[in-house]
Amino acid sequence: MIDNPPVIDFRHVTIDFDGRHALDDVSFTLERGGMICFTGISGSGKSVLLRVAAGLLMPDAGEVLVDGCDIARLSEPELLALRSKSMGVLFQEQSVFTGMSVYDNAAYRLNENGLSDEETDRAVNEILRFVGLDEELDKFPEELSVGMCRRLEFARALVGWPKIMLLDEASAGLDPLNARAMLDLVIRARDIHQISTLFVTKELREIPYLNTHSAVKSMTGEIFIESMASGSQRQATDAARQMRVMVLDNGSAVFFGSVAEFASSVLPQVTLLTHPPSSAPPTDTYIPDPWARRAKK
């Protein structure tokens, strides 16, 4: 194992479903504190990639290293421990437990890890303050708005501040105000807690926002989201400066570069996203999950 390895290292990763490449020879590294946004039309492999990064799917070829460890070589208990300790995962599908309170939902992962009641209580109260649900401890999901439920899912994923965030359409189904609030939570986690992030989105407007905004903590401990265009002219954080974009098309990485390079790219697969023809059919169609039967047992 090398010193200070990338947080996540994809090496020529390929995975097939029924003879079709869901991912085809995909390689990238996520450095500590960095952020990569993945985009592409529906069915391009974005969500599959995130599940491979989480160790929920094993590649047919290539390697996936997390903190220098090849996840394919880990036993199931070792993989579960790595995921629980190091990764906060938020998928599109609703994941809150409807029969549990807000507090118990946020505490669930910590209870599984055997933390003491005192440690759990401290961590849960901290994360619920972070997402603005500290006044809703005893409520159940059915009593929350859609936006509040999504923030609770975010809290469940980030409780204890894991070093890696894996976020799949974090703002999916939210109105513009709640979607903006979710992006601000992502920025705060990235910049204040230095969490390395893989961020899947089909909403292209989210990419420049994440790249040009940073979280700043004041002397009094308050956290503000600032734009590089604000009066202070504060520079973006290292995490934002390191932000890169990967475009997937039929499982292949057809573009990988900076946000500026993405915005100016003339590659057909990129311009289809950034400048779609007015007659283009909608790309956000439902595709059944092909990975459900491929998860590591």
HELIX and SHEET records of a PDB file:
HELIX    1   1 LYS A   46  ALA A   53  1                                   8    
HELIX    2   2 ILE A   71  ARG A   73  5                                   3    
HELIX    3   3 GLU A   76  SER A   86  1                                  11    
HELIX    4   4 VAL A  102  GLU A  112  1                                  11    
HELIX    5   5 ASP A  117  PHE A  130  1                                  14    
HELIX    6   6 PRO A  141  GLU A  143  5                                   3    
HELIX    7   7 VAL A  146  LEU A  158  1                                  13    
HELIX    8   8 PRO A  176  ILE A  192  1                                  17    
HELIX    9   9 GLU A  206  THR A  212  1                                   7    
HELIX   10  10 ASP A  238  ARG A  241  1                                   4    
HELIX   11  11 VAL A  259  SER A  264  1                                   6    
HELIX   12  12 PRO A  268  THR A  274  1                                   7    
HELIX   13  13 ALA A  292  ARG A  294  5                                   3    
SHEET    1   A 4 ARG A  20  LEU A  30  0                                        
SHEET    2   A 4 ILE A   8  PHE A  17 -1                                        
SHEET    3   A 4 ALA A  61  VAL A  66 -1                                        
SHEET    4   A 4 CYS A  69  ASP A  70 -1                                        
SHEET    1   B 6 MET A  87  LEU A  90  0                                        
SHEET    2   B 6 ILE A 164  ASP A 168  1                                        
SHEET    3   B 6 SER A 196  VAL A 200  1                                        
SHEET    4   B 6 MET A  35  THR A  39  1                                        
SHEET    5   B 6 ARG A 244  ASP A 249  1                                        
SHEET    6   B 6 SER A 252  SER A 258 -1                                        
SHEET    1   C 2 HIS A 213  LYS A 217  0                                        
SHEET    2   C 2 ILE A 223  SER A 227 -1                                        
END                                                                             
